[in-house]
Amino acid sequence: MKPSDNMIPRVLALILAAGSGGQALAFDLDSDIPITVGADSARLDDGQGIATYTGSVELVQGKTRLTADKVVLYRSADGLSRIEATGSPAHYQQPVTSGEGETDAKARNITWSATDKQLTFERDAVIEQNGNVFRGDIIHYDTEQRVVTAEGGKDTGDGTGRVEMVIQPRGTSSK
């Protein structure tokens, strides 16, 4: 039985929501837990509200972790407003609060926007959780509305260029 096109975004939204226990898949700015940043080098432009970290960058908040080659943090008057991570690939990991395992996402570009309440994985994006896998060139996740949209890329010979999903049967887990 082939899943309908409408079913794929709903299933991915369930995967992402399950990974965060109903919260948005992203750093939690309302948390009392600080976000710590480590990198080989940093540049802070306080006037512009931009901090740029390069070289083995790691952002951690509790058990949520983002690693990348470069991370740019944007601050507004309201606080942290945007995170842009690039790597080959950049990795995002967050434990599953409704069970065992974790959500493991990777892409060459990962962007989180507090203003848009959107998490975007671009270029070779892969999201995995307990054996379920979702691949696409671009994956957008509206963390407030829980709406997922995904786009395939050009068929370069390395893959199909289409959005792909592997859904494990109930009770089956690879982690």
VMD Tcl script that builds the backbone (N, CA, C; Angstrom):
set m [mol new atoms 525]
animate dup $m
set s [atomselect $m all]
$s set {name element resname resid chain x y z} {
  {N N MET 1 A 0.841 -1.169 0.000}
  {CA C MET 1 A 0.000 0.000 0.000}
  {C C MET 1 A 0.893 1.241 0.000}
  {N N LYS 2 A 0.712 2.129 -0.933}
  {CA C LYS 2 A 1.516 3.334 -1.062}
  {C C LYS 2 A 0.888 4.454 -0.229}
  {N N PRO 3 A 1.692 5.126 0.667}
  {CA C PRO 3 A 1.125 6.207 1.459}
  {C C PRO 3 A 0.769 7.388 0.565}
  {N N SER 4 A -0.296 8.069 0.925}
  {CA C SER 4 A -0.698 9.243 0.147}
  {C C SER 4 A 0.255 10.388 0.417}
  {N N ASP 5 A 0.295 11.356 -0.497}
  {CA C ASP 5 A 1.155 12.518 -0.321}
  {C C ASP 5 A 0.784 13.293 0.938}
  {N N ASN 6 A -0.498 13.304 1.309}
  {CA C ASN 6 A -0.932 14.025 2.497}
  {C C ASN 6 A -0.483 13.328 3.772}
  {N N MET 7 A -0.264 12.030 3.731}
  {CA C MET 7 A 0.111 11.280 4.913}
  {C C MET 7 A 1.561 11.554 5.317}
  {N N ILE 8 A 2.460 11.776 4.365}
  {CA C ILE 8 A 3.882 11.942 4.661}
  {C C ILE 8 A 4.132 13.118 5.594}
  {N N PRO 9 A 3.619 14.338 5.345}
  {CA C PRO 9 A 3.856 15.421 6.293}
  {C C PRO 9 A 3.278 15.125 7.677}
  {N N ARG 10 A 2.118 14.460 7.742}
  {CA C ARG 10 A 1.533 14.143 9.045}
  {C C ARG 10 A 2.399 13.164 9.809}
  {N N VAL 11 A 2.946 12.173 9.116}
  {CA C VAL 11 A 3.801 11.194 9.778}
  {C C VAL 11 A 5.082 11.854 10.263}
  {N N LEU 12 A 5.705 12.715 9.437}
  {CA C LEU 12 A 6.911 13.394 9.873}
  {C C LEU 12 A 6.621 14.312 11.050}
  {N N ALA 13 A 5.498 15.001 11.016}
  {CA C ALA 13 A 5.130 15.859 12.150}
  {C C ALA 13 A 4.983 15.035 13.424}
  {N N LEU 14 A 4.426 13.830 13.311}
  {CA C LEU 14 A 4.310 12.954 14.473}
  {C C LEU 14 A 5.689 12.523 14.962}
  {N N ILE 15 A 6.597 12.217 14.042}
  {CA C ILE 15 A 7.961 11.847 14.423}
  {C C ILE 15 A 8.618 13.011 15.160}
  {N N LEU 16 A 8.528 14.206 14.606}
  {CA C LEU 16 A 9.156 15.365 15.226}
  {C C LEU 16 A 8.509 15.694 16.565}
  {N N ALA 17 A 7.188 15.625 16.653}
  {CA C ALA 17 A 6.497 15.926 17.914}
  {C C ALA 17 A 6.812 14.867 18.961}
  {N N ALA 18 A 6.901 13.616 18.567}
  {CA C ALA 18 A 7.228 12.554 19.519}
  {C C ALA 18 A 8.622 12.743 20.072}
  {N N GLY 19 A 9.510 13.237 19.250}
  {CA C GLY 19 A 10.878 13.455 19.696}
  {C C GLY 19 A 11.001 14.563 20.704}
  {N N SER 20 A 10.037 15.436 20.752}
  {CA C SER 20 A 10.143 16.562 21.660}
  {C C SER 20 A 9.066 16.539 22.734}
  {N N GLY 21 A 8.333 15.460 22.831}
  {CA C GLY 21 A 7.323 15.356 23.878}
  {C C GLY 21 A 6.232 16.391 23.740}
  {N N GLY 22 A 5.905 16.790 22.493}
  {CA C GLY 22 A 4.844 17.761 22.279}
  {C C GLY 22 A 5.362 19.178 22.172}
  {N N GLN 23 A 6.638 19.391 22.561}
  {CA C GLN 23 A 7.216 20.718 22.427}
  {C C GLN 23 A 7.798 20.860 21.031}
  {N N ALA 24 A 8.154 22.059 20.693}
  {CA C ALA 24 A 8.769 22.294 19.394}
  {C C ALA 24 A 10.139 21.655 19.338}
  {N N LEU 25 A 10.484 21.133 18.171}
  {CA C LEU 25 A 11.808 20.580 17.957}
  {C C LEU 25 A 12.753 21.745 17.724}
  {N N ALA 26 A 13.396 22.216 18.778}
  {CA C ALA 26 A 14.318 23.334 18.691}
  {C C ALA 26 A 14.804 23.662 20.091}
  {N N PHE 27 A 15.716 24.607 20.174}
  {CA C PHE 27 A 16.146 25.064 21.480}
  {C C PHE 27 A 14.982 25.779 22.151}
  {N N ASP 28 A 14.865 25.637 23.468}
  {CA C ASP 28 A 13.744 26.198 24.214}
  {C C ASP 28 A 14.192 27.478 24.907}
  {N N LEU 29 A 13.812 28.622 24.361}
  {CA C LEU 29 A 14.216 29.903 24.929}
  {C C LEU 29 A 13.474 30.239 26.209}
  {N N ASP 30 A 12.375 29.532 26.495}
  {CA C ASP 30 A 11.630 29.760 27.729}
  {C C ASP 30 A 12.156 28.901 28.872}
  {N N SER 31 A 13.151 28.085 28.596}
  {CA C SER 31 A 13.727 27.196 29.594}
  {C C SER 31 A 14.651 27.967 30.531}
  {N N ASP 32 A 14.795 27.456 31.756}
  {CA C ASP 32 A 15.760 28.021 32.696}
  {C C ASP 32 A 17.162 27.494 32.432}
  {N N ILE 33 A 17.281 26.515 31.551}
  {CA C ILE 33 A 18.576 25.928 31.229}
  {C C ILE 33 A 19.260 26.806 30.178}
  {N N PRO 34 A 20.483 27.263 30.456}
  {CA C PRO 34 A 21.163 28.125 29.478}
  {C C PRO 34 A 21.642 27.339 28.266}
  {N N ILE 35 A 21.837 28.042 27.163}
  {CA C ILE 35 A 22.465 27.468 25.971}
  {C C ILE 35 A 23.942 27.792 26.076}
  {N N THR 36 A 24.790 26.763 26.058}
  {CA C THR 36 A 26.236 26.989 26.099}
  {C C THR 36 A 26.811 26.767 24.705}
  {N N VAL 37 A 27.841 27.550 24.376}
  {CA C VAL 37 A 28.464 27.474 23.060}
  {C C VAL 37 A 29.959 27.268 23.241}
  {N N GLY 38 A 30.507 26.315 22.488}
  {CA C GLY 38 A 31.944 26.106 22.446}
  {C C GLY 38 A 32.387 26.082 20.993}
  {N N ALA 39 A 33.564 26.651 20.711}
  {CA C ALA 39 A 34.073 26.704 19.336}
  {C C ALA 39 A 35.567 26.985 19.365}
  {N N ASP 40 A 36.217 26.810 18.216}
  {CA C ASP 40 A 37.641 27.135 18.110}
  {C C ASP 40 A 37.863 28.646 18.124}
  {N N SER 41 A 36.917 29.408 17.547}
  {CA C SER 41 A 37.029 30.863 17.562}
  {C C SER 41 A 35.639 31.490 17.562}
  {N N ALA 42 A 35.589 32.747 18.027}
  {CA C ALA 42 A 34.307 33.458 18.104}
  {C C ALA 42 A 34.528 34.928 17.788}
  {N N ARG 43 A 33.492 35.534 17.206}
  {CA C ARG 43 A 33.492 36.971 16.933}
  {C C ARG 43 A 32.137 37.508 17.339}
  {N N LEU 44 A 32.118 38.492 18.218}
  {CA C LEU 44 A 30.876 39.088 18.689}
  {C C LEU 44 A 30.789 40.526 18.198}
  {N N ASP 45 A 29.731 40.821 17.448}
  {CA C ASP 45 A 29.437 42.183 17.015}
  {C C ASP 45 A 28.239 42.628 17.841}
  {N N ASP 46 A 28.520 43.230 18.993}
  {CA C ASP 46 A 27.465 43.587 19.934}
  {C C ASP 46 A 26.509 44.627 19.355}
  {N N GLY 47 A 27.027 45.537 18.542}
  {CA C GLY 47 A 26.195 46.567 17.926}
  {C C GLY 47 A 25.156 45.990 16.981}
  {N N GLN 48 A 25.535 44.950 16.239}
  {CA C GLN 48 A 24.615 44.300 15.303}
  {C C GLN 48 A 23.843 43.154 15.955}
  {N N GLY 49 A 24.289 42.693 17.114}
  {CA C GLY 49 A 23.630 41.569 17.777}
  {C C GLY 49 A 23.927 40.243 17.091}
  {N N ILE 50 A 25.152 40.103 16.562}
  {CA C ILE 50 A 25.526 38.898 15.824}
  {C C ILE 50 A 26.772 38.288 16.460}
  {N N ALA 51 A 26.698 37.001 16.773}
  {CA C ALA 51 A 27.855 36.265 17.266}
  {C C ALA 51 A 28.143 35.154 16.264}
  {N N THR 52 A 29.388 35.072 15.805}
  {CA C THR 52 A 29.793 34.069 14.827}
  {C C THR 52 A 30.831 33.149 15.466}
  {N N TYR 53 A 30.542 31.858 15.439}
  {CA C TYR 53 A 31.427 30.847 16.007}
  {C C TYR 53 A 31.899 29.945 14.869}
  {N N THR 54 A 33.194 29.633 14.843}
  {CA C THR 54 A 33.723 28.763 13.796}
  {C C THR 54 A 34.638 27.702 14.400}
  {N N GLY 55 A 34.726 26.583 13.695}
  {CA C GLY 55 A 35.604 25.501 14.079}
  {C C GLY 55 A 35.033 24.601 15.158}
  {N N SER 56 A 34.548 23.451 14.785}
  {CA C SER 56 A 34.011 22.462 15.738}
  {C C SER 56 A 33.054 23.098 16.746}
  {N N VAL 57 A 32.049 23.786 16.236}
  {CA C VAL 57 A 31.103 24.499 17.087}
  {C C VAL 57 A 30.117 23.515 17.710}
  {N N GLU 58 A 29.802 23.750 18.984}
  {CA C GLU 58 A 28.832 22.924 19.693}
  {C C GLU 58 A 27.942 23.821 20.549}
  {N N LEU 59 A 26.633 23.752 20.295}
  {CA C LEU 59 A 25.641 24.429 21.131}
  {C C LEU 59 A 24.933 23.347 21.921}
  {N N VAL 60 A 24.784 23.559 23.219}
  {CA C VAL 60 A 24.143 22.561 24.068}
  {C C VAL 60 A 23.172 23.259 25.009}
  {N N GLN 61 A 21.968 22.692 25.106}
  {CA C GLN 61 A 21.003 23.120 26.110}
  {C C GLN 61 A 20.408 21.848 26.695}
  {N N GLY 62 A 20.795 21.529 27.928}
  {CA C GLY 62 A 20.361 20.260 28.511}
  {C C GLY 62 A 20.915 19.125 27.676}
  {N N LYS 63 A 20.038 18.276 27.136}
  {CA C LYS 63 A 20.466 17.161 26.293}
  {C C LYS 63 A 20.261 17.440 24.808}
  {N N THR 64 A 19.867 18.668 24.466}
  {CA C THR 64 A 19.725 19.073 23.073}
  {C C THR 64 A 21.070 19.600 22.605}
  {N N ARG 65 A 21.502 19.164 21.414}
  {CA C ARG 65 A 22.853 19.470 20.966}
  {C C ARG 65 A 22.866 19.781 19.464}
  {N N LEU 66 A 23.599 20.826 19.093}
  {CA C LEU 66 A 23.810 21.198 17.702}
  {C C LEU 66 A 25.307 21.303 17.481}
  {N N THR 67 A 25.830 20.575 16.495}
  {CA C THR 67 A 27.252 20.673 16.155}
  {C C THR 67 A 27.366 21.072 14.685}
  {N N ALA 68 A 28.365 21.912 14.388}
  {CA C ALA 68 A 28.531 22.415 13.026}
  {C C ALA 68 A 29.936 22.970 12.853}
  {N N ASP 69 A 30.278 23.263 11.616}
  {CA C ASP 69 A 31.552 23.914 11.320}
  {C C ASP 69 A 31.480 25.403 11.656}
  {N N LYS 70 A 30.290 25.984 11.446}
  {CA C LYS 70 A 30.095 27.419 11.704}
  {C C LYS 70 A 28.672 27.631 12.199}
  {N N VAL 71 A 28.521 28.483 13.215}
  {CA C VAL 71 A 27.200 28.839 13.728}
  {C C VAL 71 A 27.155 30.352 13.916}
  {N N VAL 72 A 26.061 30.952 13.441}
  {CA C VAL 72 A 25.839 32.381 13.624}
  {C C VAL 72 A 24.574 32.545 14.459}
  {N N LEU 73 A 24.702 33.287 15.576}
  {CA C LEU 73 A 23.562 33.572 16.449}
  {C C LEU 73 A 23.163 35.030 16.257}
  {N N TYR 74 A 21.871 35.260 16.104}
  {CA C TYR 74 A 21.347 36.613 15.944}
  {C C TYR 74 A 20.492 36.941 17.160}
  {N N ARG 75 A 20.747 38.094 17.739}
  {CA C ARG 75 A 19.975 38.542 18.896}
  {C C ARG 75 A 19.209 39.812 18.533}
  {N N SER 76 A 18.001 39.909 19.057}
  {CA C SER 76 A 17.203 41.130 18.914}
  {C C SER 76 A 16.971 41.670 20.321}
  {N N ALA 77 A 16.161 42.704 20.425}
  {CA C ALA 77 A 15.832 43.256 21.740}
  {C C ALA 77 A 15.129 42.220 22.614}
  {N N ASP 78 A 14.469 41.239 21.976}
  {CA C ASP 78 A 13.744 40.198 22.719}
  {C C ASP 78 A 14.630 39.013 23.085}
  {N N GLY 79 A 15.887 38.996 22.644}
  {CA C GLY 79 A 16.791 37.883 22.934}
  {C C GLY 79 A 17.187 37.151 21.666}
  {N N LEU 80 A 17.607 35.908 21.819}
  {CA C LEU 80 A 18.045 35.105 20.676}
  {C C LEU 80 A 16.891 34.933 19.695}
  {N N SER 81 A 17.118 35.313 18.428}
  {CA C SER 81 A 16.035 35.267 17.448}
  {C C SER 81 A 16.273 34.273 16.314}
  {N N ARG 82 A 17.551 33.919 16.061}
  {CA C ARG 82 A 17.839 33.054 14.921}
  {C C ARG 82 A 19.172 32.349 15.140}
  {N N ILE 83 A 19.220 31.093 14.705}
  {CA C ILE 83 A 20.457 30.318 14.713}
  {C C ILE 83 A 20.654 29.779 13.303}
  {N N GLU 84 A 21.835 30.012 12.731}
  {CA C GLU 84 A 22.171 29.473 11.414}
  {C C GLU 84 A 23.419 28.614 11.572}
  {N N ALA 85 A 23.315 27.338 11.221}
  {CA C ALA 85 A 24.441 26.413 11.338}
  {C C ALA 85 A 24.774 25.833 9.966}
  {N N THR 86 A 26.072 25.755 9.671}
  {CA C THR 86 A 26.511 25.132 8.431}
  {C C THR 86 A 27.595 24.102 8.761}
  {N N GLY 87 A 27.615 23.035 7.983}
  {CA C GLY 87 A 28.610 22.001 8.192}
  {C C GLY 87 A 28.568 20.993 7.076}
  {N N SER 88 A 29.383 19.981 7.213}
  {CA C SER 88 A 29.391 18.964 6.173}
  {C C SER 88 A 29.263 17.568 6.774}
  {N N PRO 89 A 28.119 17.276 7.371}
  {CA C PRO 89 A 26.952 18.144 7.607}
  {C C PRO 89 A 26.953 18.709 9.026}
  {N N ALA 90 A 25.991 19.589 9.303}
  {CA C ALA 90 A 25.690 20.036 10.666}
  {C C ALA 90 A 24.743 18.997 11.262}
  {N N HIS 91 A 24.835 18.773 12.583}
  {CA C HIS 91 A 24.010 17.757 13.254}
  {C C HIS 91 A 23.178 18.391 14.360}
  {N N TYR 92 A 21.934 17.922 14.474}
  {CA C TYR 92 A 21.042 18.347 15.550}
  {C C TYR 92 A 20.550 17.089 16.243}
  {N N GLN 93 A 20.684 17.026 17.563}
  {CA C GLN 93 A 20.228 15.865 18.320}
  {C C GLN 93 A 19.403 16.322 19.510}
  {N N GLN 94 A 18.295 15.600 19.725}
  {CA C GLN 94 A 17.430 15.891 20.863}
  {C C GLN 94 A 16.847 14.579 21.349}
  {N N PRO 95 A 16.903 14.316 22.671}
  {CA C PRO 95 A 16.349 13.054 23.170}
  {C C PRO 95 A 14.844 12.979 22.993}
  {N N VAL 96 A 14.370 11.759 22.818}
  {CA C VAL 96 A 12.936 11.510 22.753}
  {C C VAL 96 A 12.435 11.477 24.190}
  {N N THR 97 A 11.491 12.336 24.528}
  {CA C THR 97 A 11.003 12.381 25.907}
  {C C THR 97 A 9.864 11.403 26.153}
  {N N SER 98 A 9.278 10.896 25.087}
  {CA C SER 98 A 8.152 9.976 25.260}
  {C C SER 98 A 8.597 8.523 25.123}
  {N N GLY 99 A 9.876 8.254 25.301}
  {CA C GLY 99 A 10.391 6.898 25.180}
  {C C GLY 99 A 11.895 6.921 25.061}
  {N N GLU 100 A 12.465 5.831 24.572}
  {CA C GLU 100 A 13.905 5.749 24.419}
  {C C GLU 100 A 14.331 6.213 23.039}
  {N N GLY 101 A 15.586 6.624 22.936}
  {CA C GLY 101 A 16.133 7.038 21.660}
  {C C GLY 101 A 16.241 8.543 21.570}
  {N N GLU 102 A 16.541 9.009 20.362}
  {CA C GLU 102 A 16.665 10.442 20.144}
  {C C GLU 102 A 16.338 10.779 18.695}
  {N N THR 103 A 16.023 12.034 18.492}
  {CA C THR 103 A 15.865 12.550 17.142}
  {C C THR 103 A 17.244 13.004 16.699}
  {N N ASP 104 A 17.687 12.511 15.558}
  {CA C ASP 104 A 18.996 12.853 15.019}
  {C C ASP 104 A 18.762 13.428 13.630}
  {N N ALA 105 A 19.099 14.692 13.459}
  {CA C ALA 105 A 18.883 15.350 12.169}
  {C C ALA 105 A 20.217 15.892 11.665}
  {N N LYS 106 A 20.383 15.859 10.348}
  {CA C LYS 106 A 21.591 16.431 9.778}
  {C C LYS 106 A 21.264 17.044 8.426}
  {N N ALA 107 A 22.023 18.078 8.110}
  {CA C ALA 107 A 21.896 18.771 6.829}
  {C C ALA 107 A 23.109 19.676 6.699}
  {N N ARG 108 A 23.362 20.131 5.499}
  {CA C ARG 108 A 24.492 21.046 5.317}
  {C C ARG 108 A 24.181 22.418 5.928}
  {N N ASN 109 A 22.892 22.807 5.944}
  {CA C ASN 109 A 22.462 24.064 6.568}
  {C C ASN 109 A 21.270 23.769 7.475}
  {N N ILE 110 A 21.351 24.225 8.712}
  {CA C ILE 110 A 20.231 24.116 9.647}
  {C C ILE 110 A 19.949 25.517 10.170}
  {N N THR 111 A 18.703 25.958 10.040}
  {CA C THR 111 A 18.323 27.293 10.491}
  {C C THR 111 A 17.126 27.182 11.419}
  {N N TRP 112 A 17.217 27.859 12.546}
  {CA C TRP 112 A 16.093 27.945 13.476}
  {C C TRP 112 A 15.734 29.411 13.636}
  {N N SER 113 A 14.454 29.733 13.453}
  {CA C SER 113 A 13.988 31.104 13.567}
  {C C SER 113 A 12.916 31.192 14.644}
  {N N ALA 114 A 13.207 31.957 15.704}
  {CA C ALA 114 A 12.230 32.148 16.778}
  {C C ALA 114 A 11.053 32.976 16.274}
  {N N THR 115 A 11.332 33.962 15.433}
  {CA C THR 115 A 10.283 34.842 14.908}
  {C C THR 115 A 9.277 34.072 14.067}
  {N N ASP 116 A 9.779 33.239 13.148}
  {CA C ASP 116 A 8.911 32.467 12.259}
  {C C ASP 116 A 8.452 31.156 12.883}
  {N N LYS 117 A 9.057 30.796 14.023}
  {CA C LYS 117 A 8.785 29.506 14.669}
  {C C LYS 117 A 8.982 28.371 13.657}
  {N N GLN 118 A 10.115 28.445 12.986}
  {CA C GLN 118 A 10.399 27.494 11.916}
  {C C GLN 118 A 11.813 26.934 12.058}
  {N N LEU 119 A 11.924 25.650 11.805}
  {CA C LEU 119 A 13.194 24.949 11.764}
  {C C LEU 119 A 13.352 24.442 10.338}
  {N N THR 120 A 14.492 24.763 9.711}
  {CA C THR 120 A 14.709 24.389 8.314}
  {C C THR 120 A 16.014 23.620 8.175}
  {N N PHE 121 A 15.922 22.483 7.497}
  {CA C PHE 121 A 17.088 21.670 7.168}
  {C C PHE 121 A 17.249 21.746 5.654}
  {N N GLU 122 A 18.425 22.183 5.183}
  {CA C GLU 122 A 18.644 22.345 3.750}
  {C C GLU 122 A 19.884 21.600 3.286}
  {N N ARG 123 A 19.796 21.069 2.073}
  {CA C ARG 123 A 20.884 20.379 1.391}
  {C C ARG 123 A 21.222 19.071 2.098}
  {N N ASP 124 A 20.823 17.991 1.487}
  {CA C ASP 124 A 21.086 16.646 2.001}
  {C C ASP 124 A 20.506 16.451 3.405}
  {N N ALA 125 A 19.268 16.881 3.600}
  {CA C ALA 125 A 18.626 16.804 4.913}
  {C C ALA 125 A 18.140 15.386 5.215}
  {N N VAL 126 A 18.434 14.923 6.431}
  {CA C VAL 126 A 17.996 13.612 6.895}
  {C C VAL 126 A 17.577 13.750 8.350}
  {N N ILE 127 A 16.375 13.272 8.670}
  {CA C ILE 127 A 15.905 13.235 10.051}
  {C C ILE 127 A 15.613 11.784 10.389}
  {N N GLU 128 A 16.209 11.294 11.487}
  {CA C GLU 128 A 16.025 9.911 11.913}
  {C C GLU 128 A 15.542 9.872 13.348}
  {N N GLN 129 A 14.645 8.923 13.614}
  {CA C GLN 129 A 14.196 8.691 14.981}
  {C C GLN 129 A 13.697 7.265 15.094}
  {N N ASN 130 A 14.337 6.488 15.945}
  {CA C ASN 130 A 13.935 5.111 16.224}
  {C C ASN 130 A 13.694 4.302 14.948}
  {N N GLY 131 A 14.588 4.441 13.991}
  {CA C GLY 131 A 14.494 3.669 12.761}
  {C C GLY 131 A 13.659 4.320 11.676}
  {N N ASN 132 A 12.881 5.333 12.004}
  {CA C ASN 132 A 12.124 6.077 11.000}
  {C C ASN 132 A 13.068 7.110 10.381}
  {N N VAL 133 A 13.027 7.240 9.061}
  {CA C VAL 133 A 13.943 8.127 8.352}
  {C C VAL 133 A 13.152 8.988 7.371}
  {N N PHE 134 A 13.508 10.274 7.310}
  {CA C PHE 134 A 12.895 11.209 6.366}
  {C C PHE 134 A 14.030 11.951 5.676}
  {N N ARG 135 A 14.044 11.925 4.329}
  {CA C ARG 135 A 15.094 12.576 3.550}
  {C C ARG 135 A 14.484 13.547 2.544}
  {N N GLY 136 A 15.167 14.642 2.330}
  {CA C GLY 136 A 14.761 15.598 1.312}
  {C C GLY 136 A 15.854 16.633 1.145}
  {N N ASP 137 A 15.781 17.402 0.099}
  {CA C ASP 137 A 16.765 18.454 -0.093}
  {C C ASP 137 A 16.505 19.597 0.878}
  {N N ILE 138 A 15.220 19.909 1.087}
  {CA C ILE 138 A 14.824 20.952 2.032}
  {C C ILE 138 A 13.642 20.435 2.851}
  {N N ILE 139 A 13.760 20.530 4.170}
  {CA C ILE 139 A 12.671 20.153 5.062}
  {C C ILE 139 A 12.403 21.341 5.969}
  {N N HIS 140 A 11.169 21.870 5.921}
  {CA C HIS 140 A 10.736 22.967 6.796}
  {C C HIS 140 A 9.798 22.389 7.842}
  {N N TYR 141 A 9.971 22.819 9.091}
  {CA C TYR 141 A 9.074 22.384 10.150}
  {C C TYR 141 A 8.587 23.605 10.908}
  {N N ASP 142 A 7.301 23.903 10.801}
  {CA C ASP 142 A 6.671 24.985 11.546}
  {C C ASP 142 A 6.424 24.448 12.948}
  {N N THR 143 A 7.223 24.908 13.920}
  {CA C THR 143 A 7.180 24.340 15.261}
  {C C THR 143 A 5.914 24.709 16.023}
  {N N GLU 144 A 5.238 25.754 15.615}
  {CA C GLU 144 A 3.998 26.151 16.288}
  {C C GLU 144 A 2.789 25.403 15.721}
  {N N GLN 145 A 2.660 25.373 14.406}
  {CA C GLN 145 A 1.521 24.720 13.762}
  {C C GLN 145 A 1.741 23.227 13.549}
  {N N ARG 146 A 3.004 22.776 13.740}
  {CA C ARG 146 A 3.378 21.382 13.511}
  {C C ARG 146 A 3.097 20.948 12.071}
  {N N VAL 147 A 3.510 21.788 11.156}
  {CA C VAL 147 A 3.331 21.499 9.739}
  {C C VAL 147 A 4.700 21.301 9.108}
  {N N VAL 148 A 4.843 20.207 8.378}
  {CA C VAL 148 A 6.091 19.887 7.709}
  {C C VAL 148 A 5.893 20.015 6.204}
  {N N THR 149 A 6.847 20.663 5.559}
  {CA C THR 149 A 6.871 20.669 4.105}
  {C C THR 149 A 8.272 20.240 3.690}
  {N N ALA 150 A 8.348 19.499 2.627}
  {CA C ALA 150 A 9.646 19.004 2.167}
  {C C ALA 150 A 9.714 19.084 0.658}
  {N N GLU 151 A 10.924 19.286 0.178}
  {CA C GLU 151 A 11.158 19.357 -1.262}
  {C C GLU 151 A 12.312 18.437 -1.616}
  {N N GLY 152 A 12.186 17.770 -2.738}
  {CA C GLY 152 A 13.292 16.981 -3.253}
  {C C GLY 152 A 14.204 17.886 -4.052}
  {N N GLY 153 A 15.379 17.409 -4.338}
  {CA C GLY 153 A 16.328 18.181 -5.130}
  {C C GLY 153 A 16.456 17.605 -6.515}
  {N N LYS 154 A 17.414 18.094 -7.255}
  {CA C LYS 154 A 17.690 17.562 -8.582}
  {C C LYS 154 A 18.286 16.166 -8.447}
  {N N ASP 155 A 17.958 15.295 -9.381}
  {CA C ASP 155 A 18.549 13.965 -9.403}
  {C C ASP 155 A 19.967 14.109 -9.934}
  {N N THR 156 A 20.939 14.009 -9.034}
  {CA C THR 156 A 22.343 14.180 -9.411}
  {C C THR 156 A 23.036 12.851 -9.671}
  {N N GLY 157 A 22.294 11.765 -9.586}
  {CA C GLY 157 A 22.881 10.449 -9.764}
  {C C GLY 157 A 23.201 9.789 -8.437}
  {N N ASP 158 A 23.304 10.578 -7.349}
  {CA C ASP 158 A 23.580 10.034 -6.020}
  {C C ASP 158 A 22.310 9.533 -5.342}
  {N N GLY 159 A 21.167 10.020 -5.759}
  {CA C GLY 159 A 19.887 9.653 -5.160}
  {C C GLY 159 A 18.787 9.926 -6.150}
  {N N THR 160 A 17.560 9.797 -5.698}
  {CA C THR 160 A 16.433 9.949 -6.608}
  {C C THR 160 A 16.055 11.406 -6.845}
  {N N GLY 161 A 16.480 12.305 -5.952}
  {CA C GLY 161 A 16.071 13.692 -6.065}
  {C C GLY 161 A 14.687 13.930 -5.499}
  {N N ARG 162 A 14.091 12.887 -4.958}
  {CA C ARG 162 A 12.736 12.981 -4.414}
  {C C ARG 162 A 12.782 12.969 -2.891}
  {N N VAL 163 A 11.676 13.351 -2.273}
  {CA C VAL 163 A 11.519 13.218 -0.828}
  {C C VAL 163 A 11.313 11.738 -0.546}
  {N N GLU 164 A 12.010 11.208 0.451}
  {CA C GLU 164 A 11.901 9.788 0.791}
  {C C GLU 164 A 11.625 9.625 2.277}
  {N N MET 165 A 10.861 8.570 2.616}
  {CA C MET 165 A 10.554 8.298 4.012}
  {C C MET 165 A 10.537 6.804 4.246}
  {N N VAL 166 A 11.097 6.372 5.377}
  {CA C VAL 166 A 11.035 4.985 5.814}
  {C C VAL 166 A 10.329 4.995 7.162}
  {N N ILE 167 A 9.206 4.287 7.249}
  {CA C ILE 167 A 8.421 4.230 8.480}
  {C C ILE 167 A 8.468 2.802 8.996}
  {N N GLN 168 A 8.975 2.622 10.202}
  {CA C GLN 168 A 9.079 1.297 10.795}
  {C C GLN 168 A 7.697 0.816 11.246}
  {N N PRO 169 A 7.460 -0.501 11.194}
  {CA C PRO 169 A 6.203 -1.036 11.715}
  {C C PRO 169 A 6.107 -0.765 13.225}
  {N N ARG 170 A 4.905 -0.731 13.753}
  {CA C ARG 170 A 4.721 -0.510 15.183}
  {C C ARG 170 A 5.496 -1.553 15.977}
  {N N GLY 171 A 6.073 -1.099 17.067}
  {CA C GLY 171 A 6.811 -2.025 17.929}
  {C C GLY 171 A 8.210 -2.316 17.447}
  {N N THR 172 A 8.601 -1.805 16.282}
  {CA C THR 172 A 9.941 -2.029 15.750}
  {C C THR 172 A 10.763 -0.773 15.990}
  {N N SER 173 A 11.955 -0.971 16.508}
  {CA C SER 173 A 12.844 0.150 16.750}
  {C C SER 173 A 14.265 -0.274 16.492}
  {N N SER 174 A 15.019 0.541 15.758}
  {CA C SER 174 A 16.406 0.197 15.474}
  {C C SER 174 A 17.353 0.765 16.514}
  {N N LYS 175 A 16.860 1.622 17.403}
  {CA C LYS 175 A 17.725 2.216 18.441}
  {C C LYS 175 A 17.316 1.716 19.784}
}
mol reanalyze $m
mol bondsrecalc $m
mol representation Tube
mol addrep $m
